[in-house]
């Protein structure tokens, strides 16, 4: 992770996670075609903030998708449990009728 990118984020009072900073470094390198410590100095504040916002938006979307996937998985597990209980009850009823 770039020290200069971290310092610029701190100077601009932008809070980021380590993972976001790593992604910001990659975006800077992709945009400037230079190592992020060198490339960050070539960016205007506007360009830098655009990169930061792009990374934050992408990470937020990814977290929302993960949360949605977890909720869907929980719903599927609940549906499976309900079906299991229903099938179990039907089997008991068949046994009682046969007896």
mmCIF file as gemmi writes it, N, C-alpha and C atoms, coordinates in Angstrom:
data_model
loop_
_atom_site.group_PDB
_atom_site.id
_atom_site.type_symbol
_atom_site.label_atom_id
_atom_site.label_alt_id
_atom_site.label_comp_id
_atom_site.label_asym_id
_atom_site.label_entity_id
_atom_site.label_seq_id
_atom_site.pdbx_PDB_ins_code
_atom_site.Cartn_x
_atom_site.Cartn_y
_atom_site.Cartn_z
_atom_site.occupancy
_atom_site.B_iso_or_equiv
_atom_site.pdbx_formal_charge
_atom_site.auth_seq_id
_atom_site.auth_asym_id
_atom_site.pdbx_PDB_model_num
ATOM 1 N N . UNK Axp A 1 ? 0.838 -1.175 0 1 0 ? 1 A 1
ATOM 2 C CA . UNK Axp A 1 ? 0 0 0 1 0 ? 1 A 1
ATOM 3 C C . UNK Axp A 1 ? 0.884 1.241 0 1 0 ? 1 A 1
ATOM 4 N N . UNK Axp A 2 ? 0.433 2.228 -0.727 1 0 ? 2 A 1
ATOM 5 C CA . UNK Axp A 2 ? 1.195 3.448 -0.907 1 0 ? 2 A 1
ATOM 6 C C . UNK Axp A 2 ? 1.101 4.377 0.303 1 0 ? 2 A 1
ATOM 7 N N . UNK Axp A 3 ? 2.235 4.858 0.757 1 0 ? 3 A 1
ATOM 8 C CA . UNK Axp A 3 ? 2.287 5.814 1.858 1 0 ? 3 A 1
ATOM 9 C C . UNK Axp A 3 ? 1.744 7.169 1.388 1 0 ? 3 A 1
ATOM 10 N N . UNK Axp A 4 ? 2.127 7.573 0.172 1 0 ? 4 A 1
ATOM 11 C CA . UNK Axp A 4 ? 1.699 8.88 -0.335 1 0 ? 4 A 1
ATOM 12 C C . UNK Axp A 4 ? 0.189 8.926 -0.561 1 0 ? 4 A 1
ATOM 13 N N . UNK Axp A 5 ? -0.378 7.829 -1.019 1 0 ? 5 A 1
ATOM 14 C CA . UNK Axp A 5 ? -1.832 7.776 -1.192 1 0 ? 5 A 1
ATOM 15 C C . UNK Axp A 5 ? -2.502 7.883 0.171 1 0 ? 5 A 1
ATOM 16 N N . UNK Axp A 6 ? -1.984 7.157 1.146 1 0 ? 6 A 1
ATOM 17 C CA . UNK Axp A 6 ? -2.536 7.201 2.508 1 0 ? 6 A 1
ATOM 18 C C . UNK Axp A 6 ? -2.46 8.623 3.06 1 0 ? 6 A 1
ATOM 19 N N . UNK Axp A 7 ? -1.322 9.271 2.883 1 0 ? 7 A 1
ATOM 20 C CA . UNK Axp A 7 ? -1.151 10.64 3.382 1 0 ? 7 A 1
ATOM 21 C C . UNK Axp A 7 ? -2.13 11.599 2.715 1 0 ? 7 A 1
ATOM 22 N N . UNK Axp A 8 ? -2.333 11.428 1.409 1 0 ? 8 A 1
ATOM 23 C CA . UNK Axp A 8 ? -3.269 12.307 0.692 1 0 ? 8 A 1
ATOM 24 C C . UNK Axp A 8 ? -4.698 12.075 1.177 1 0 ? 8 A 1
ATOM 25 N N . UNK Axp A 9 ? -5.046 10.834 1.42 1 0 ? 9 A 1
ATOM 26 C CA . UNK Axp A 9 ? -6.379 10.536 1.953 1 0 ? 9 A 1
ATOM 27 C C . UNK Axp A 9 ? -6.563 11.18 3.323 1 0 ? 9 A 1
ATOM 28 N N . UNK Axp A 10 ? -5.546 11.084 4.166 1 0 ? 10 A 1
ATOM 29 C CA . UNK Axp A 10 ? -5.626 11.667 5.505 1 0 ? 10 A 1
ATOM 30 C C . UNK Axp A 10 ? -5.727 13.2 5.434 1 0 ? 10 A 1
ATOM 31 N N . UNK Axp A 11 ? -4.951 13.792 4.527 1 0 ? 11 A 1
ATOM 32 C CA . UNK Axp A 11 ? -4.971 15.244 4.366 1 0 ? 11 A 1
ATOM 33 C C . UNK Axp A 11 ? -6.357 15.719 3.916 1 0 ? 11 A 1
ATOM 34 N N . UNK Axp A 12 ? -7.021 14.896 3.112 1 0 ? 12 A 1
ATOM 35 C CA . UNK Axp A 12 ? -8.359 15.246 2.612 1 0 ? 12 A 1
ATOM 36 C C . UNK Axp A 12 ? -9.461 14.763 3.561 1 0 ? 12 A 1
ATOM 37 N N . UNK Axp A 13 ? -9.061 14.154 4.683 1 0 ? 13 A 1
ATOM 38 C CA . UNK Axp A 13 ? -9.997 13.65 5.691 1 0 ? 13 A 1
ATOM 39 C C . UNK Axp A 13 ? -10.957 12.597 5.125 1 0 ? 13 A 1
ATOM 40 N N . UNK Axp A 14 ? -10.406 11.7 4.304 1 0 ? 14 A 1
ATOM 41 C CA . UNK Axp A 14 ? -11.199 10.621 3.716 1 0 ? 14 A 1
ATOM 42 C C . UNK Axp A 14 ? -10.874 9.332 4.459 1 0 ? 14 A 1
ATOM 43 N N . UNK Axp A 15 ? -11.895 8.729 5.062 1 0 ? 15 A 1
ATOM 44 C CA . UNK Axp A 15 ? -11.698 7.468 5.77 1 0 ? 15 A 1
ATOM 45 C C . UNK Axp A 15 ? -11.856 6.306 4.789 1 0 ? 15 A 1
ATOM 46 N N . UNK Axp A 16 ? -10.908 5.379 4.843 1 0 ? 16 A 1
ATOM 47 C CA . UNK Axp A 16 ? -10.951 4.201 3.983 1 0 ? 16 A 1
ATOM 48 C C . UNK Axp A 16 ? -10.463 2.986 4.759 1 0 ? 16 A 1
ATOM 49 N N . UNK Axp A 17 ? -10.874 1.826 4.278 1 0 ? 17 A 1
ATOM 50 C CA . UNK Axp A 17 ? -10.352 0.587 4.834 1 0 ? 17 A 1
ATOM 51 C C . UNK Axp A 17 ? -9.048 0.246 4.114 1 0 ? 17 A 1
ATOM 52 N N . UNK Axp A 18 ? -8.332 -0.692 4.659 1 0 ? 18 A 1
ATOM 53 C CA . UNK Axp A 18 ? -7.09 -1.143 4.006 1 0 ? 18 A 1
ATOM 54 C C . UNK Axp A 18 ? -7.393 -1.67 2.608 1 0 ? 18 A 1
ATOM 55 N N . UNK Axp A 19 ? -8.458 -2.465 2.499 1 0 ? 19 A 1
ATOM 56 C CA . UNK Axp A 19 ? -8.824 -3.048 1.208 1 0 ? 19 A 1
ATOM 57 C C . UNK Axp A 19 ? -9.144 -1.96 0.185 1 0 ? 19 A 1
ATOM 58 N N . UNK Axp A 20 ? -9.832 -0.917 0.626 1 0 ? 20 A 1
ATOM 59 C CA . UNK Axp A 20 ? -10.141 0.191 -0.289 1 0 ? 20 A 1
ATOM 60 C C . UNK Axp A 20 ? -8.864 0.89 -0.739 1 0 ? 20 A 1
ATOM 61 N N . UNK Axp A 21 ? -7.925 1.09 0.18 1 0 ? 21 A 1
ATOM 62 C CA . UNK Axp A 21 ? -6.669 1.758 -0.184 1 0 ? 21 A 1
ATOM 63 C C . UNK Axp A 21 ? -5.884 0.932 -1.195 1 0 ? 21 A 1
ATOM 64 N N . UNK Axp A 22 ? -5.897 -0.369 -1.043 1 0 ? 22 A 1
ATOM 65 C CA . UNK Axp A 22 ? -5.208 -1.23 -2.004 1 0 ? 22 A 1
ATOM 66 C C . UNK Axp A 22 ? -5.853 -1.076 -3.386 1 0 ? 22 A 1
ATOM 67 N N . UNK Axp A 23 ? -7.19 -1.043 -3.424 1 0 ? 23 A 1
ATOM 68 C CA . UNK Axp A 23 ? -7.897 -0.857 -4.699 1 0 ? 23 A 1
ATOM 69 C C . UNK Axp A 23 ? -7.627 0.53 -5.276 1 0 ? 23 A 1
ATOM 70 N N . UNK Axp A 24 ? -7.563 1.54 -4.425 1 0 ? 24 A 1
ATOM 71 C CA . UNK Axp A 24 ? -7.254 2.9 -4.891 1 0 ? 24 A 1
ATOM 72 C C . UNK Axp A 24 ? -5.864 2.923 -5.518 1 0 ? 24 A 1
ATOM 73 N N . UNK Axp A 25 ? -4.907 2.272 -4.874 1 0 ? 25 A 1
ATOM 74 C CA . UNK Axp A 25 ? -3.552 2.179 -5.432 1 0 ? 25 A 1
ATOM 75 C C . UNK Axp A 25 ? -3.592 1.572 -6.833 1 0 ? 25 A 1
ATOM 76 N N . UNK Axp A 26 ? -4.332 0.487 -6.985 1 0 ? 26 A 1
ATOM 77 C CA . UNK Axp A 26 ? -4.423 -0.186 -8.29 1 0 ? 26 A 1
ATOM 78 C C . UNK Axp A 26 ? -5.043 0.724 -9.345 1 0 ? 26 A 1
ATOM 79 N N . UNK Axp A 27 ? -6.088 1.454 -8.96 1 0 ? 27 A 1
ATOM 80 C CA . UNK Axp A 27 ? -6.75 2.358 -9.9 1 0 ? 27 A 1
ATOM 81 C C . UNK Axp A 27 ? -5.816 3.491 -10.327 1 0 ? 27 A 1
ATOM 82 N N . UNK Axp A 28 ? -5.039 4 -9.38 1 0 ? 28 A 1
ATOM 83 C CA . UNK Axp A 28 ? -4.076 5.058 -9.703 1 0 ? 28 A 1
ATOM 84 C C . UNK Axp A 28 ? -3.04 4.529 -10.685 1 0 ? 28 A 1
ATOM 85 N N . UNK Axp A 29 ? -2.535 3.333 -10.421 1 0 ? 29 A 1
ATOM 86 C CA . UNK Axp A 29 ? -1.543 2.732 -11.319 1 0 ? 29 A 1
ATOM 87 C C . UNK Axp A 29 ? -2.132 2.503 -12.707 1 0 ? 29 A 1
ATOM 88 N N . UNK Axp A 30 ? -3.388 2.086 -12.757 1 0 ? 30 A 1
ATOM 89 C CA . UNK Axp A 30 ? -4.039 1.835 -14.049 1 0 ? 30 A 1
ATOM 90 C C . UNK Axp A 30 ? -4.224 3.155 -14.807 1 0 ? 30 A 1
ATOM 91 N N . UNK Axp A 31 ? -4.614 4.198 -14.104 1 0 ? 31 A 1
ATOM 92 C CA . UNK Axp A 31 ? -4.881 5.489 -14.751 1 0 ? 31 A 1
ATOM 93 C C . UNK Axp A 31 ? -3.594 6.186 -15.196 1 0 ? 31 A 1
ATOM 94 N N . UNK Axp A 32 ? -2.571 6.164 -14.342 1 0 ? 32 A 1
ATOM 95 C CA . UNK Axp A 32 ? -1.342 6.909 -14.641 1 0 ? 32 A 1
ATOM 96 C C . UNK Axp A 32 ? -0.269 6.061 -15.32 1 0 ? 32 A 1
ATOM 97 N N . UNK Axp A 33 ? -0.464 4.746 -15.277 1 0 ? 33 A 1
ATOM 98 C CA . UNK Axp A 33 ? 0.526 3.796 -15.812 1 0 ? 33 A 1
ATOM 99 C C . UNK Axp A 33 ? 1.881 3.948 -15.113 1 0 ? 33 A 1
ATOM 100 N N . UNK Axp A 34 ? 1.824 4.34 -13.827 1 0 ? 34 A 1
ATOM 101 C CA . UNK Axp A 34 ? 3.016 4.467 -12.994 1 0 ? 34 A 1
ATOM 102 C C . UNK Axp A 34 ? 2.708 3.861 -11.639 1 0 ? 34 A 1
ATOM 103 N N . UNK Axp A 35 ? 3.771 3.565 -10.884 1 0 ? 35 A 1
ATOM 104 C CA . UNK Axp A 35 ? 3.604 3.096 -9.515 1 0 ? 35 A 1
ATOM 105 C C . UNK Axp A 35 ? 2.802 4.15 -8.753 1 0 ? 35 A 1
ATOM 106 N N . UNK Axp A 36 ? 1.925 3.719 -7.878 1 0 ? 36 A 1
ATOM 107 C CA . UNK Axp A 36 ? 0.961 4.621 -7.242 1 0 ? 36 A 1
ATOM 108 C C . UNK Axp A 36 ? 1.609 5.776 -6.484 1 0 ? 36 A 1
ATOM 109 N N . UNK Axp A 37 ? 2.77 5.579 -5.853 1 0 ? 37 A 1
ATOM 110 C CA . UNK Axp A 37 ? 3.433 6.679 -5.142 1 0 ? 37 A 1
ATOM 111 C C . UNK Axp A 37 ? 3.846 7.794 -6.102 1 0 ? 37 A 1
ATOM 112 N N . UNK Axp A 38 ? 4.187 7.423 -7.323 1 0 ? 38 A 1
ATOM 113 C CA . UNK Axp A 38 ? 4.543 8.433 -8.324 1 0 ? 38 A 1
ATOM 114 C C . UNK Axp A 38 ? 3.29 8.981 -8.997 1 0 ? 38 A 1
ATOM 115 N N . UNK Axp A 39 ? 2.371 8.095 -9.333 1 0 ? 39 A 1
ATOM 116 C CA . UNK Axp A 39 ? 1.171 8.484 -10.067 1 0 ? 39 A 1
ATOM 117 C C . UNK Axp A 39 ? 0.236 9.383 -9.283 1 0 ? 39 A 1
ATOM 118 N N . UNK Axp A 40 ? 0.186 9.215 -7.964 1 0 ? 40 A 1
ATOM 119 C CA . UNK Axp A 40 ? -0.735 10.014 -7.149 1 0 ? 40 A 1
ATOM 120 C C . UNK Axp A 40 ? -0.416 11.501 -7.254 1 0 ? 40 A 1
ATOM 121 N N . UNK Axp A 41 ? 0.84 11.845 -7.462 1 0 ? 41 A 1
ATOM 122 C CA . UNK Axp A 41 ? 1.229 13.246 -7.577 1 0 ? 41 A 1
ATOM 123 C C . UNK Axp A 41 ? 0.791 13.866 -8.893 1 0 ? 41 A 1
ATOM 124 N N . UNK Axp A 42 ? 0.482 13.047 -9.881 1 0 ? 42 A 1
ATOM 125 C CA . UNK Axp A 42 ? 0.056 13.554 -11.175 1 0 ? 42 A 1
ATOM 126 C C . UNK Axp A 42 ? -1.445 13.823 -11.238 1 0 ? 42 A 1
ATOM 127 N N . UNK Axp A 43 ? -2.174 13.368 -10.241 1 0 ? 43 A 1
ATOM 128 C CA . UNK Axp A 43 ? -3.628 13.509 -10.248 1 0 ? 43 A 1
ATOM 129 C C . UNK Axp A 43 ? -4.067 14.793 -9.567 1 0 ? 43 A 1
ATOM 130 N N . UNK Axp A 44 ? -5.071 15.428 -10.152 1 0 ? 44 A 1
ATOM 131 C CA . UNK Axp A 44 ? -5.677 16.583 -9.486 1 0 ? 44 A 1
ATOM 132 C C . UNK Axp A 44 ? -6.525 16.055 -8.331 1 0 ? 44 A 1
ATOM 133 N N . UNK Axp A 45 ? -6.93 16.949 -7.445 1 0 ? 45 A 1
ATOM 134 C CA . UNK Axp A 45 ? -7.798 16.538 -6.34 1 0 ? 45 A 1
ATOM 135 C C . UNK Axp A 45 ? -9.087 15.929 -6.87 1 0 ? 45 A 1
ATOM 136 N N . UNK Axp A 46 ? -9.632 16.508 -7.931 1 0 ? 46 A 1
ATOM 137 C CA . UNK Axp A 46 ? -10.877 16 -8.515 1 0 ? 46 A 1
ATOM 138 C C . UNK Axp A 46 ? -10.693 14.577 -9.046 1 0 ? 46 A 1
ATOM 139 N N . UNK Axp A 47 ? -9.61 14.345 -9.782 1 0 ? 47 A 1
ATOM 140 C CA . UNK Axp A 47 ? -9.344 13.01 -10.319 1 0 ? 47 A 1
ATOM 141 C C . UNK Axp A 47 ? -9.143 12.005 -9.186 1 0 ? 47 A 1
ATOM 142 N N . UNK Axp A 48 ? -8.424 12.432 -8.163 1 0 ? 48 A 1
ATOM 143 C CA . UNK Axp A 48 ? -8.162 11.552 -7.019 1 0 ? 48 A 1
ATOM 144 C C . UNK Axp A 48 ? -9.465 11.172 -6.315 1 0 ? 48 A 1
ATOM 145 N N . UNK Axp A 49 ? -10.313 12.167 -6.061 1 0 ? 49 A 1
ATOM 146 C CA . UNK Axp A 49 ? -11.592 11.903 -5.392 1 0 ? 49 A 1
ATOM 147 C C . UNK Axp A 49 ? -12.492 11.033 -6.262 1 0 ? 49 A 1
ATOM 148 N N . UNK Axp A 50 ? -12.445 11.216 -7.573 1 0 ? 50 A 1
ATOM 149 C CA . UNK Axp A 50 ? -13.235 10.36 -8.468 1 0 ? 50 A 1
ATOM 150 C C . UNK Axp A 50 ? -12.819 8.898 -8.313 1 0 ? 50 A 1
ATOM 151 N N . UNK Axp A 51 ? -11.52 8.654 -8.225 1 0 ? 51 A 1
ATOM 152 C CA . UNK Axp A 51 ? -11.018 7.289 -8.035 1 0 ? 51 A 1
ATOM 153 C C . UNK Axp A 51 ? -11.476 6.743 -6.689 1 0 ? 51 A 1
ATOM 154 N N . UNK Axp A 52 ? -11.337 7.562 -5.65 1 0 ? 52 A 1
ATOM 155 C CA . UNK Axp A 52 ? -11.744 7.135 -4.305 1 0 ? 52 A 1
ATOM 156 C C . UNK Axp A 52 ? -13.234 6.785 -4.295 1 0 ? 52 A 1
ATOM 157 N N . UNK Axp A 53 ? -14.06 7.652 -4.863 1 0 ? 53 A 1
ATOM 158 C CA . UNK Axp A 53 ? -15.5 7.405 -4.887 1 0 ? 53 A 1
ATOM 159 C C . UNK Axp A 53 ? -15.859 6.167 -5.71 1 0 ? 53 A 1
ATOM 160 N N . UNK Axp A 54 ? -15.147 5.965 -6.806 1 0 ? 54 A 1
ATOM 161 C CA . UNK Axp A 54 ? -15.386 4.786 -7.643 1 0 ? 54 A 1
ATOM 162 C C . UNK Axp A 54 ? -15.108 3.508 -6.851 1 0 ? 54 A 1
ATOM 163 N N . UNK Axp A 55 ? -13.985 3.484 -6.14 1 0 ? 55 A 1
ATOM 164 C CA . UNK Axp A 55 ? -13.608 2.314 -5.343 1 0 ? 55 A 1
ATOM 165 C C . UNK Axp A 55 ? -14.606 2.101 -4.207 1 0 ? 55 A 1
ATOM 166 N N . UNK Axp A 56 ? -14.963 3.161 -3.52 1 0 ? 56 A 1
ATOM 167 C CA . UNK Axp A 56 ? -15.913 3.037 -2.398 1 0 ? 56 A 1
ATOM 168 C C . UNK Axp A 56 ? -17.27 2.537 -2.889 1 0 ? 56 A 1
ATOM 169 N N . UNK Axp A 57 ? -17.73 3.054 -4.028 1 0 ? 57 A 1
ATOM 170 C CA . UNK Axp A 57 ? -19.015 2.637 -4.585 1 0 ? 57 A 1
ATOM 171 C C . UNK Axp A 57 ? -18.984 1.156 -4.971 1 0 ? 57 A 1
ATOM 172 N N . UNK Axp A 58 ? -17.88 0.74 -5.598 1 0 ? 58 A 1
ATOM 173 C CA . UNK Axp A 58 ? -17.741 -0.655 -6.009 1 0 ? 58 A 1
ATOM 174 C C . UNK Axp A 58 ? -17.726 -1.587 -4.795 1 0 ? 58 A 1
ATOM 175 N N . UNK Axp A 59 ? -17.015 -1.195 -3.744 1 0 ? 59 A 1
ATOM 176 C CA . UNK Axp A 59 ? -16.936 -2.025 -2.531 1 0 ? 59 A 1
ATOM 177 C C . UNK Axp A 59 ? -18.285 -2.062 -1.819 1 0 ? 59 A 1
ATOM 178 N N . UNK Axp A 60 ? -18.989 -0.94 -1.81 1 0 ? 60 A 1
ATOM 179 C CA . UNK Axp A 60 ? -20.311 -0.891 -1.173 1 0 ? 60 A 1
ATOM 180 C C . UNK Axp A 60 ? -21.286 -1.813 -1.911 1 0 ? 60 A 1
ATOM 181 N N . UNK Axp A 61 ? -21.22 -1.784 -3.236 1 0 ? 61 A 1
ATOM 182 C CA . UNK Axp A 61 ? -22.085 -2.647 -4.049 1 0 ? 61 A 1
ATOM 183 C C . UNK Axp A 61 ? -21.761 -4.116 -3.786 1 0 ? 61 A 1
ATOM 184 N N . UNK Axp A 62 ? -20.481 -4.415 -3.698 1 0 ? 62 A 1
ATOM 185 C CA . UNK Axp A 62 ? -20.055 -5.796 -3.442 1 0 ? 62 A 1
ATOM 186 C C . UNK Axp A 62 ? -20.544 -6.275 -2.075 1 0 ? 62 A 1
ATOM 187 N N . UNK Axp A 63 ? -20.438 -5.411 -1.053 1 0 ? 63 A 1
ATOM 188 C CA . UNK Axp A 63 ? -20.924 -5.784 0.283 1 0 ? 63 A 1
ATOM 189 C C . UNK Axp A 63 ? -22.435 -6 0.273 1 0 ? 63 A 1
ATOM 190 N N . UNK Axp A 64 ? -23.168 -5.162 -0.466 1 0 ? 64 A 1
ATOM 191 C CA . UNK Axp A 64 ? -24.622 -5.305 -0.548 1 0 ? 64 A 1
ATOM 192 C C . UNK Axp A 64 ? -24.993 -6.621 -1.215 1 0 ? 64 A 1
ATOM 193 N N . UNK Axp A 65 ? -24.257 -6.987 -2.268 1 0 ? 65 A 1
ATOM 194 C CA . UNK Axp A 65 ? -24.509 -8.261 -2.952 1 0 ? 65 A 1
ATOM 195 C C . UNK Axp A 65 ? -24.218 -9.443 -2.036 1 0 ? 65 A 1
ATOM 196 N N . UNK Axp A 66 ? -23.144 -9.352 -1.265 1 0 ? 66 A 1
ATOM 197 C CA . UNK Axp A 66 ? -22.812 -10.42 -0.329 1 0 ? 66 A 1
ATOM 198 C C . UNK Axp A 66 ? -23.89 -10.561 0.733 1 0 ? 66 A 1
ATOM 199 N N . UNK Axp A 67 ? -24.383 -9.425 1.223 1 0 ? 67 A 1
ATOM 200 C CA . UNK Axp A 67 ? -25.432 -9.464 2.233 1 0 ? 67 A 1
ATOM 201 C C . UNK Axp A 67 ? -26.702 -10.074 1.648 1 0 ? 67 A 1
ATOM 202 N N . UNK Axp A 68 ? -27.012 -9.709 0.419 1 0 ? 68 A 1
ATOM 203 C CA . UNK Axp A 68 ? -28.189 -10.255 -0.256 1 0 ? 68 A 1
ATOM 204 C C . UNK Axp A 68 ? -28.044 -11.766 -0.448 1 0 ? 68 A 1
ATOM 205 N N . UNK Axp A 69 ? -26.859 -12.207 -0.832 1 0 ? 69 A 1
ATOM 206 C CA . UNK Axp A 69 ? -26.597 -13.64 -1.006 1 0 ? 69 A 1
ATOM 207 C C . UNK Axp A 69 ? -26.762 -14.382 0.315 1 0 ? 69 A 1
ATOM 208 N N . UNK Axp A 70 ? -26.272 -13.791 1.405 1 0 ? 70 A 1
ATOM 209 C CA . UNK Axp A 70 ? -26.398 -14.419 2.722 1 0 ? 70 A 1
ATOM 210 C C . UNK Axp A 70 ? -27.863 -14.528 3.126 1 0 ? 70 A 1
ATOM 211 N N . UNK Axp A 71 ? -28.643 -13.473 2.868 1 0 ? 71 A 1
ATOM 212 C CA . UNK Axp A 71 ? -30.065 -13.496 3.2 1 0 ? 71 A 1
ATOM 213 C C . UNK Axp A 71 ? -30.789 -14.551 2.375 1 0 ? 71 A 1
ATOM 214 N N . UNK Axp A 72 ? -30.439 -14.638 1.113 1 0 ? 72 A 1
ATOM 215 C CA . UNK Axp A 72 ? -31.055 -15.627 0.237 1 0 ? 72 A 1
ATOM 216 C C . UNK Axp A 72 ? -30.725 -17.039 0.71 1 0 ? 72 A 1
ATOM 217 N N . UNK Axp A 73 ? -29.488 -17.241 1.115 1 0 ? 73 A 1
ATOM 218 C CA . UNK Axp A 73 ? -29.064 -18.544 1.612 1 0 ? 73 A 1
ATOM 219 C C . UNK Axp A 73 ? -29.83 -18.899 2.886 1 0 ? 73 A 1
ATOM 220 N N . UNK Axp A 74 ? -29.994 -17.912 3.783 1 0 ? 74 A 1
ATOM 221 C CA . UNK Axp A 74 ? -30.741 -18.154 5.016 1 0 ? 74 A 1
ATOM 222 C C . UNK Axp A 74 ? -32.193 -18.505 4.703 1 0 ? 74 A 1
ATOM 223 N N . UNK Axp A 75 ? -32.788 -17.805 3.739 1 0 ? 75 A 1
ATOM 224 C CA . UNK Axp A 75 ? -34.169 -18.087 3.356 1 0 ? 75 A 1
ATOM 225 C C . UNK Axp A 75 ? -34.289 -19.5 2.786 1 0 ? 75 A 1
ATOM 226 N N . UNK Axp A 76 ? -33.321 -19.891 1.972 1 0 ? 76 A 1
ATOM 227 C CA . UNK Axp A 76 ? -33.336 -21.237 1.401 1 0 ? 76 A 1
ATOM 228 C C . UNK Axp A 76 ? -33.212 -22.287 2.5 1 0 ? 76 A 1
ATOM 229 N N . UNK Axp A 77 ? -32.359 -22.02 3.482 1 0 ? 77 A 1
ATOM 230 C CA . UNK Axp A 77 ? -32.197 -22.956 4.592 1 0 ? 77 A 1
ATOM 231 C C . UNK Axp A 77 ? -33.492 -23.053 5.396 1 0 ? 77 A 1
ATOM 232 N N . UNK Axp A 78 ? -34.142 -21.893 5.616 1 0 ? 78 A 1
ATOM 233 C CA . UNK Axp A 78 ? -35.421 -21.902 6.332 1 0 ? 78 A 1
ATOM 234 C C . UNK Axp A 78 ? -36.477 -22.669 5.544 1 0 ? 78 A 1
ATOM 235 N N . UNK Axp A 79 ? -36.536 -22.437 4.225 1 0 ? 79 A 1
ATOM 236 C CA . UNK Axp A 79 ? -37.493 -23.145 3.375 1 0 ? 79 A 1
ATOM 237 C C . UNK Axp A 79 ? -37.229 -24.649 3.427 1 0 ? 79 A 1
ATOM 238 N N . UNK Axp A 80 ? -35.962 -25.022 3.404 1 0 ? 80 A 1
ATOM 239 C CA . UNK Axp A 80 ? -35.597 -26.433 3.481 1 0 ? 80 A 1
ATOM 240 C C . UNK Axp A 80 ? -36.008 -27.045 4.807 1 0 ? 80 A 1
ATOM 241 N N . UNK Axp A 81 ? -35.834 -26.292 5.888 1 0 ? 81 A 1
ATOM 242 C CA . UNK Axp A 81 ? -36.218 -26.774 7.217 1 0 ? 81 A 1
ATOM 243 C C . UNK Axp A 81 ? -37.724 -26.947 7.299 1 0 ? 81 A 1
ATOM 244 N N . UNK Axp A 82 ? -38.495 -25.988 6.757 1 0 ? 82 A 1
ATOM 245 C CA . UNK Axp A 82 ? -39.96 -26.085 6.766 1 0 ? 82 A 1
ATOM 246 C C . UNK Axp A 82 ? -40.404 -27.309 5.974 1 0 ? 82 A 1
ATOM 247 N N . UNK Axp A 83 ? -39.809 -27.512 4.81 1 0 ? 83 A 1
ATOM 248 C CA . UNK Axp A 83 ? -40.171 -28.672 3.98 1 0 ? 83 A 1
ATOM 249 C C . UNK Axp A 83 ? -39.839 -29.969 4.712 1 0 ? 83 A 1
ATOM 250 N N . UNK Axp A 84 ? -38.681 -30.003 5.368 1 0 ? 84 A 1
ATOM 251 C CA . UNK Axp A 84 ? -38.278 -31.179 6.118 1 0 ? 84 A 1
ATOM 252 C C . UNK Axp A 84 ? -39.293 -31.478 7.223 1 0 ? 84 A 1
ATOM 253 N N . UNK Axp A 85 ? -39.683 -30.455 7.967 1 0 ? 85 A 1
ATOM 254 C CA . UNK Axp A 85 ? -40.655 -30.645 9.056 1 0 ? 85 A 1
ATOM 255 C C . UNK Axp A 85 ? -42.007 -31.104 8.505 1 0 ? 85 A 1
ATOM 256 N N . UNK Axp A 86 ? -42.446 -30.537 7.385 1 0 ? 86 A 1
ATOM 257 C CA . UNK Axp A 86 ? -43.711 -30.922 6.775 1 0 ? 86 A 1
ATOM 258 C C . UNK Axp A 86 ? -43.661 -32.384 6.319 1 0 ? 86 A 1
ATOM 259 N N . UNK Axp A 87 ? -42.577 -32.761 5.66 1 0 ? 87 A 1
ATOM 260 C CA . UNK Axp A 87 ? -42.431 -34.151 5.207 1 0 ? 87 A 1
ATOM 261 C C . UNK Axp A 87 ? -42.4 -35.111 6.394 1 0 ? 87 A 1
ATOM 262 N N . UNK Axp A 88 ? -41.729 -34.706 7.456 1 0 ? 88 A 1
ATOM 263 C CA . UNK Axp A 88 ? -41.655 -35.535 8.654 1 0 ? 88 A 1
ATOM 264 C C . UNK Axp A 88 ? -43.054 -35.725 9.258 1 0 ? 88 A 1
ATOM 265 N N . UNK Axp A 89 ? -43.832 -34.636 9.299 1 0 ? 89 A 1
ATOM 266 C CA . UNK Axp A 89 ? -45.186 -34.721 9.843 1 0 ? 89 A 1
ATOM 267 C C . UNK Axp A 89 ? -46.07 -35.613 8.973 1 0 ? 89 A 1
ATOM 268 N N . UNK Axp A 90 ? -45.948 -35.495 7.664 1 0 ? 90 A 1
ATOM 269 C CA . UNK Axp A 90 ? -46.738 -36.336 6.751 1 0 ? 90 A 1
ATOM 270 C C . UNK Axp A 90 ? -46.387 -37.811 6.948 1 0 ? 90 A 1
ATOM 271 N N . UNK Axp A 91 ? -45.109 -38.092 7.139 1 0 ? 91 A 1
ATOM 272 C CA . UNK Axp A 91 ? -44.686 -39.479 7.357 1 0 ? 91 A 1
ATOM 273 C C . UNK Axp A 91 ? -45.276 -40.01 8.657 1 0 ? 91 A 1
ATOM 274 N N . UNK Axp A 92 ? -45.297 -39.208 9.704 1 0 ? 92 A 1
ATOM 275 C CA . UNK Axp A 92 ? -45.893 -39.629 10.985 1 0 ? 92 A 1
ATOM 276 C C . UNK Axp A 92 ? -47.387 -39.923 10.81 1 0 ? 92 A 1
ATOM 277 N N . UNK Axp A 93 ? -48.067 -39.068 10.056 1 0 ? 93 A 1
ATOM 278 C CA . UNK Axp A 93 ? -49.505 -39.256 9.839 1 0 ? 93 A 1
ATOM 279 C C . UNK Axp A 93 ? -49.758 -40.551 9.08 1 0 ? 93 A 1
ATOM 280 N N . UNK Axp A 94 ? -48.936 -40.851 8.106 1 0 ? 94 A 1
ATOM 281 C CA . UNK Axp A 94 ? -49.085 -42.109 7.35 1 0 ? 94 A 1
ATOM 282 C C . UNK Axp A 94 ? -48.874 -43.311 8.249 1 0 ? 94 A 1
ATOM 283 N N . UNK Axp A 95 ? -47.904 -43.21 9.127 1 0 ? 95 A 1
ATOM 284 C CA . UNK Axp A 95 ? -47.624 -44.322 10.062 1 0 ? 95 A 1
ATOM 285 C C . UNK Axp A 95 ? -48.8 -44.496 11.005 1 0 ? 95 A 1
ATOM 286 N N . UNK Axp A 96 ? -49.385 -43.392 11.497 1 0 ? 96 A 1
ATOM 287 C CA . UNK Axp A 96 ? -50.521 -43.484 12.421 1 0 ? 96 A 1
ATOM 288 C C . UNK Axp A 96 ? -51.739 -44.083 11.719 1 0 ? 96 A 1
ATOM 289 N N . UNK Axp A 97 ? -51.97 -43.707 10.466 1 0 ? 97 A 1
ATOM 290 C CA . UNK Axp A 97 ? -53.11 -44.229 9.704 1 0 ? 97 A 1
ATOM 291 C C . UNK Axp A 97 ? -52.915 -45.728 9.45 1 0 ? 97 A 1
ATOM 292 N N . UNK Axp A 98 ? -51.706 -46.127 9.156 1 0 ? 98 A 1
ATOM 293 C CA . UNK Axp A 98 ? -51.427 -47.548 8.881 1 0 ? 98 A 1
ATOM 294 C C . UNK Axp A 98 ? -51.556 -48.394 10.138 1 0 ? 98 A 1
ATOM 295 N N . UNK Axp A 99 ? -51.331 -47.806 11.282 1 0 ? 99 A 1
ATOM 296 C CA . UNK Axp A 99 ? -51.355 -48.575 12.53 1 0 ? 99 A 1
ATOM 297 C C . UNK Axp A 99 ? -52.73 -48.732 13.02 1 0 ? 99 A 1
